[in-house]
Each structure stands twice: as C-alpha cells, then as structure tokens.
Amino acid sequence: MTAEVETSGTGTGRTATPAPAQREAPRPSWFRAHERGVIGAAAVVLAIIVWEVASRTGVVDPLYASSPIRIVSRAADYFTSPTAWEDIRVSGTQFVVGFSMAMVVGITLGIAIGWYRYLDYALDPFITFLYTSPRIAFMPLLIIWLGIGRLPPAGRLGSGGQVRLGCQRSRKCSVSTNSWLSA
C-alpha cells in the first residue's frame, strides 16, 4: 500500500510517491570489521608455533634454523649488553652517511644528465649497465677499492644508491626540462 503525497508548492495537483524508507545497514561484527588483521596475525602466530614445534622435534636442524624462543632469548641478551647500542649507533651512522652520499651524488648527477643532452648520451650506457646489474655483483670490487673499516660500508651503501637515484632524477629532469621549454 503506497501513500500518495501532493508535491509541495507546485499547485499542479500531481502526486508523488515517497521514497521507501532507507534501512540502515547493520553494523559488521568486530571480527568482520578487522578480519584482515586478525587472520594475518593468526597466520603469523600459527607459523611461529609450527616453526617452534619443528625445531623442538628435530624436523628442522638447529644449524640451519634456530627456534623462535631461542632467537628471542638471544636478542634479549644482546640488547641488554652494553655493546648493542654502540653497534646500532655505528650501523646507523654508516647508513646515514651512505644514504646522504647517494642523495648528493645521485641527484646532482641525475640533474646534470637531465639538463645536458650530451652528458646523457655519454653516460647512458654506463648507467644502464649499472642499473640493470645486480648490486651484489659489485660488492667484491667495492670492498677491494674502499677497504674494510668503519667508513667503507657507508661508501658501499652510497655507491649502490647513487645509480638508482641518478637514473630517476635524470629521467624526471629531461621530461620536465622539455615540457618547460615547450611551454
């Protein structure tokens, strides 16, 4: 049974049927609202339990994969020792120095390559070679060239990132420069 209502202010005498009442959608349960996170967390917990059981029963050789409980125990021992924070500081310093080197050299080189066509032509074969080669292949050479010590790991990290940053910047600069010139 539908009620007819006169439309307001038209004076035409036509009637319109009101829209059916909008029912509010039921709220999903807590699980439905968070099922992705709950199932993902449950899968991780299950994998850790299976790993622990496999380690304790001897299915997994402890030489290749230790048990999760032993790993957490050793990590707790390590982070309570005074050397842990010194190691973290040294690694963090090497990362910051290496990444900074990669940013400065890579972006500068990329902008220069993007602006100067002949420099792009000259360096493109080398950059393409370095960009497509796996970085790990150059690590022995970088170790020989830079040596082993506190600063050389930063140099190895920086040299790995320079090529990728330079390639990205050079492509962006060449596209932007051309579009700016044609405007």
C-alpha positions in Angstrom: 0.0 0.0 0.0 1.6 3.2 -1.1 0.6 6.6 0.2 0.4 9.4 -2.3 1.6 12.8 -1.3 1.0 16.1 -3.0 4.2 17.8 -4.0 4.7 21.0 -2.1 4.3 24.3 -3.8 3.7 23.1 -7.3 -0.1 23.6 -7.3 -0.4 21.2 -10.2 -2.3 18.6 -8.2 0.1 15.9 -9.2 1.0 13.4 -6.6 4.3 11.7 -6.0 5.1 8.6 -4.1 7.6 9.0 -1.3 10.9 7.0 -1.5 10.9 3.8 0.5 12.4 4.3 4.0 16.1 3.8 3.9 17.1 1.0 6.1 20.3 1.4 8.0 22.9 -1.2 7.1 23.6 -3.5 10.0 27.0 -2.9 11.6 29.5 -5.5 10.9 30.8 -7.5 13.8 34.1 -6.7 15.3 35.7 -9.7 13.5 34.2 -8.7 10.1 35.5 -5.2 10.6 39.0 -6.4 11.4 39.2 -9.8 9.7 42.2 -8.9 7.5 44.4 -8.1 10.5 43.0 -10.9 12.7 43.6 -13.6 10.0 47.0 -12.2 9.2 48.1 -12.1 12.8 46.7 -15.6 13.4 48.7 -16.9 10.4 51.9 -15.4 11.7 51.3 -16.9 15.2 50.5 -20.3 13.6 53.7 -20.2 11.5 55.8 -19.4 14.6 54.2 -22.2 16.5 54.8 -24.7 13.7 58.4 -23.4 13.4 58.9 -23.9 17.2 57.4 -27.4 17.2 59.5 -28.4 14.1 62.6 -27.1 15.8 62.0 -28.9 19.1 61.1 -32.2 17.4 64.2 -32.2 15.3 62.4 -31.8 11.9 64.4 -28.7 11.4 68.1 -28.9 12.0 69.1 -26.1 14.5 72.2 -25.5 12.5 70.0 -24.0 9.7 67.1 -22.5 11.6 67.0 -22.0 15.4 63.8 -22.0 17.3 61.9 -18.7 17.8 62.2 -18.9 21.6 66.0 -19.2 21.4 66.1 -16.3 19.0 64.1 -14.0 21.3 66.2 -15.2 24.3 69.5 -14.3 22.5 68.0 -11.0 21.3 67.1 -10.1 24.8 70.6 -11.0 26.0 72.2 -8.9 23.2 70.1 -5.8 23.7 70.8 -5.8 27.5 74.6 -5.9 26.8 76.5 -2.6 26.5 77.8 -3.3 23.0 74.4 -3.4 21.4 73.8 0.3 21.4 77.3 1.0 20.2 76.7 -1.4 17.3 73.4 0.2 16.5 75.0 3.7 16.6 77.8 2.6 14.2 75.4 1.0 11.8 73.1 4.0 11.9 75.9 6.3 11.2 77.1 4.3 8.3 73.6 4.2 6.9 73.1 8.0 7.2 76.5 8.8 5.7 76.0 6.3 2.8 72.4 7.4 2.1 73.5 11.1 2.2 76.3 10.4 -0.3 73.9 8.6 -2.5 71.4 11.5 -2.4 74.0 14.2 -3.1 75.9 12.4 -5.8 72.9 10.7 -7.4 70.6 13.7 -7.5 73.4 16.0 -8.7 74.4 13.6 -11.4 70.8 13.0 -12.4 70.0 16.7 -12.7 73.2 17.2 -14.8 72.3 14.3 -17.1 68.8 15.5 -17.4 69.8 19.1 -18.3 72.7 18.3 -20.7 71.9 16.0 -23.6 75.4 15.2 -24.5 76.2 14.1 -20.9 73.2 11.9 -21.1 74.4 10.4 -24.3 77.9 9.8 -22.9 76.8 8.3 -19.5 73.6 6.5 -20.5 75.4 3.2 -21.5 77.3 3.1 -18.2 74.2 4.0 -16.1 72.1 1.4 -17.9 74.8 -1.2 -17.3 75.0 -0.4 -13.6 71.2 -0.1 -13.3 70.5 -3.5 -14.7 73.3 -5.3 -13.0 72.7 -6.8 -9.5 74.3 -4.6 -6.9 75.7 -7.6 -5.1 77.9 -8.3 -8.1 79.9 -5.2 -7.4 80.4 -5.7 -3.7 83.7 -7.6 -4.0 85.1 -4.8 -6.2 83.9 -2.1 -3.8 85.4 -4.0 -0.9 88.8 -4.1 -2.7 88.6 -0.4 -3.7 87.3 1.0 -0.4 88.7 -1.5 2.0 87.2 -2.8 5.3 86.7 -0.5 8.2 84.1 1.8 9.7 83.6 4.3 6.8 83.9 1.9 3.8 80.5 0.3 4.4 78.9 3.7 4.1 80.7 4.1 0.8 79.4 0.8 -0.4 75.9 1.7 0.6 76.2 5.1 -1.0 77.5 3.7 -4.3 74.6 1.3 -4.5 72.0 4.0 -4.2 73.7 6.6 -6.5 72.9 4.8 -9.7 69.2 4.4 -8.9 68.7 7.9 -7.6 70.7 9.3 -10.6 68.6 7.4 -13.1 65.3 8.5 -11.6 66.4 12.2 -11.4 67.8 12.3 -14.9 64.5 10.9 -16.4 62.5 13.4 -14.4 64.7 16.3 -15.3 64.7 15.5 -19.0 60.9 15.3 -19.1 60.4 18.4 -17.0 63.0 20.5 -18.9 61.5 19.6 -22.2 58.0 20.4 -21.0 59.2 23.7 -19.6 61.0 24.7 -22.8 57.9 23.9 -24.9 55.6 26.0 -22.8 
